[in-house]
Amino acid sequence: MISNWLAAALSRRNIHYGWVMVGVTFLTALISAGTVGAPGVFIIPLQKEFGWSTAEISSALSIRFILFGLMAPFAAALLNRYGLRNVTLLAQLIVVSALLASLGMTQVWQLVALWGVVIGIGTGMTALVLGATIATRWFAARRGLVVGILTASVATGQLVFLPLLASLTERYGWRLALGFVCIALGVSALGVLLVMRDRPSDVGLRPFGDEGTEPLPAPPVSHGSITGVALGTLRDASKSRAFWILFATFFVCGASTNGLVQVHLIPMCLDFGIPQVQAASLLAAMGIFDFFGTIMSGWLSDRYDNRYLLFWYYGLRGLSLIFLPFSDFSFYGLSIFAMFYGLDWIATVPPTVRLTAQKFGPERANLVFGWIFAGHQLGAGTAAFGAGLSRTVYQSYLPAFFIAGALCVFASLIVLTLSRQPKLQPAAAST
């Protein structure tokens, strides 16, 4: 097999196969980020072609964000049961099928069904849970850095895709831009098929940084249903105060990033006379800052108290969102916003994953993080619809940005109430 040959070749060069897993997962997450972020580019073209309101389009995107998050804990159970490669390939097939079908849509209900329900489920089958699983399963050391790298792929996806998609949409229409996304997903699927494996033992290795000599324990076998495993994990985790603090802060994270800025920044910039391609370039600039900020966050989370990192990340994000309406949307003002907001767009993920692993143990980390990530996407869905409703009712996005900024300040304070010392929760028999 290609993976075994590649693992042996890399071992001779003292390179662990886990980094190959990071590479293919980075590519998969990068293209998925382009898929998730693409509708922000298509809002105005869809309005012009079909006459749909911002609230109608936002309702579909809101459903997608919510399903994207609610699938996360079930995705973790699917990954544990059926393997990383099988689940990732199925997810990509579902997303491509929905995108191709949407090329012929003409009604709002079709937008809701395809871009809301189907793509929400397809993208949610991997989401950030895949990266968290790679980090905790393939790495005994450098977990924070790995989560930072894989999370940064979201920023890179925006950097690579959004300006390109905006340009393609402006010149050739949104359908051709959507076709390009389908081709990119096909390339990603080929990489997954060739090199992705479930565990280090599949290629005869121990996790990176594991210097032990004792045989590794066999992976836990799940005998319950996928739904039972996911809901059992929620039942056990919900007894912990730490779970609800992480859930609430990640709700705010989703509301202040994916649901608000990723979806509505481009149409809001158009309200202030900024062309679509230039607005997409602003998101790309944030992607540049966030790429480095998130990787740095992963490095810092391996070394410093993750509670204080989250305090600063949420606090600075909140201040940047409150500042935006006072920037006059000038080049100088938007540049300051892009820098401060971009540096911690998703820098919150590595500390949150590490805190989850500390509190609930590495074997259950992906399942518990799946539910915490569901909170992230519930926040994103709420903000996606709420901001669209604000634009429709008040003819302005600004109230949504003020509320999101205030929520970030609140999140920065409550995260400090987490206990300092990690307390591992016993693994309940829910599988």
Disulfide bonds with the S-S distance in Angstrom:
none
